[in-house]
């Protein structure tokens, strides 16, 4: 119940936020809004005939929508659009399509674009950002995802246009890194080509994502130089990064976050036919039921419903010792580790941040990817947090002012330097003034609530999960 209280207070605080009149992003309560159609029923999500023959980034259709903060608070934007566009699946020769949502603030900067890659962490299409962001869509039980929207508010108040892709694609293939990277880069292409925005081709771009969103962000950064070199990307901010998907599967299995292992496996199964064939030959009925559960529920239900499950035992698969080591899957999983391919190296500067005590995503694998990228010529600033109070969730929130600062500095062409550097501090030295006086009050209040609802090292949140509720 503590997080529901947190959720309610966040909404109340947002109603008090005021920025300069020309850039105000207000949230107006709307309880009478008609619920939008699910992506399964909404014809907008169906690509028109002949879409396969178009180029990646081609706009297939578009519409104007009403965007909602936490689904019941209407965003007072200049405009909000959704774009259905052509992209690629797990490789450039595999046509696919997906949707991005574009949020345009009043007095938007005409040459700046921020791509936000939220953590969806599910294989259920009803959990896609484009659906959840529509005013009147069913609210998810987990208010933590709504905390990301606080950062969106600050970005919009800075006058930046936001594009928010459904980076998991039409099947919501969670953890399918290359697919997510292509979808993100093509969202940028489609947004730049969208005539109502009148964005120049050299628009300044920065991308940001945390946790599951960092899968999309890290792979978009890796693929950009070979897949979309024409984009003027100035930087990437990624944190809590699941850089090694195999290690992530093993680390989370049998823990309170084991449901994310099942969801990640389902995402790989659904996007790679050869993996689908292999897993289908060794999975049990119980295991298949677990994978299907991730295709019918959003992140919070997946975590709660499949907590502490062991997906590598005989109850789930028949070859427990070699399940992730079989020839039909091991090479593919290795290729989904960021930094292992010397041809896929970020071109733009990367700001990575991670807690060494992260209880969800292991610190060492993100650190290893940063080292590999640096060895291959990338420019990386890696920030490690050593404090015991810094868990996976708290790191995202407490470091958010510095993500915003990174974006502001990149948009201002502030010198980022070259090469790589590692810094280590106990915590982010909470400085909400980075956000500006108007929003700092909100984040200070939220920080206080964080202590009672999530706790140092996320221990209160973990207790709630173990008890089967948020």
Order of alpha helices (4+ residues) and beta strands (2+ residues): alpha-beta-beta-beta-beta-beta-beta-beta-alpha-alpha-beta-alpha-beta-alpha-beta-alpha-alpha-alpha-alpha-alpha-alpha-beta-alpha-beta-alpha-alpha-beta-alpha-alpha
